[in-house]
Amino acid sequence: MTREALIKNLQEAMKTEESAVTIYVRHLSAIVSKSGLPEASISQIRSTFTTLIDANQKHKAFLQSLLKRVEGESIDVY
């Protein structure tokens, strides 16, 4: 894989993480406002979504640091 291809793939992965967070937030909002579930269930769901969002943000931060590292190197990765 060339350095340029790796950079492109890392950028795509970061976009995917951003999209996932947006989707999680929308689903959480819909569940809270429209589901009619008991508060205990909503609380559990909210906790799960919060965990997923946190994991996505950490993964995106990791990808950003990896991207900076790759952009700073001048060799191709195979």
Backbone torsions as a table, in degrees:
resi	resn	phi	psi	omega
1	MET	NA	133.2	178.2
2	THR	-76.9	162.2	178.2
3	ARG	-59.3	-42.7	-179.8
4	GLU	-62.9	-40.9	178.4
5	ALA	-65.7	-40.3	178.3
6	LEU	-63.4	-43.1	178.2
7	ILE	-60.8	-45.0	179.0
8	LYS	-61.3	-43.7	180.0
9	ASN	-65.1	-39.1	177.7
10	LEU	-65.4	-40.8	178.1
11	GLN	-63.9	-41.5	177.2
12	GLU	-63.2	-41.4	179.4
13	ALA	-63.1	-38.3	178.0
14	MET	-66.7	-38.5	176.2
15	LYS	-63.3	-39.0	178.3
16	THR	-62.8	-42.1	177.9
17	GLU	-61.7	-42.5	178.5
18	GLU	-62.4	-43.2	179.4
19	SER	-63.6	-41.0	-179.4
20	ALA	-61.9	-42.8	179.6
21	VAL	-61.4	-43.6	178.9
22	THR	-59.9	-43.4	179.5
23	ILE	-65.2	-44.2	179.0
24	TYR	-59.4	-43.2	-178.8
25	VAL	-64.7	-42.2	178.2
26	ARG	-62.4	-44.9	180.0
27	HIS	-64.1	-43.0	179.3
28	LEU	-60.7	-45.1	179.2
29	SER	-60.3	-44.0	179.7
30	ALA	-64.1	-42.3	-179.5
31	ILE	-63.7	-45.7	-177.4
32	VAL	-64.9	-41.3	-173.7
33	SER	-88.1	-23.0	-170.4
34	LYS	-124.4	-7.6	-170.2
35	SER	-78.0	-32.9	-175.0
36	GLY	74.1	10.6	178.5
37	LEU	-70.9	156.2	176.3
38	PRO	-64.7	154.4	-177.0
39	GLU	-57.3	-35.8	179.5
40	ALA	-61.9	-41.2	178.4
41	SER	-68.1	-43.0	179.0
42	ILE	-62.1	-38.5	178.7
43	SER	-63.3	-41.8	177.0
44	GLN	-64.1	-43.3	179.4
45	ILE	-63.8	-44.4	179.1
46	ARG	-59.4	-42.3	179.1
47	SER	-62.9	-41.9	179.2
48	THR	-64.4	-45.9	178.6
49	PHE	-63.9	-38.7	177.7
50	THR	-61.3	-41.5	177.3
51	THR	-63.0	-43.8	178.9
52	LEU	-63.4	-43.5	-179.7
53	ILE	-64.2	-42.9	178.5
54	ASP	-61.6	-43.2	178.9
55	ALA	-63.4	-40.8	177.7
56	ASN	-62.8	-42.8	-179.7
57	GLN	-65.0	-40.0	177.4
58	LYS	-65.6	-41.1	179.5
59	HIS	-65.1	-41.7	178.2
60	LYS	-62.2	-42.6	178.6
61	ALA	-61.4	-40.7	176.9
62	PHE	-62.0	-45.1	179.6
63	LEU	-62.8	-39.5	178.3
64	GLN	-62.5	-43.5	179.7
65	SER	-67.1	-37.7	176.8
66	LEU	-64.9	-41.9	178.4
67	LEU	-60.7	-44.8	177.9
68	LYS	-59.9	-40.8	179.4
69	ARG	-64.2	-45.6	-178.9
70	VAL	-66.4	-40.9	-179.8
71	GLU	-64.1	-27.0	179.6
72	GLY	-81.3	-11.6	-179.2
73	GLU	-94.4	155.5	-176.4
74	SER	-115.3	17.1	-179.4
75	ILE	-118.1	158.6	174.1
76	ASP	-81.6	148.7	178.6
77	VAL	-105.6	128.7	179.9
78	TYR	-119.5	NA	NA
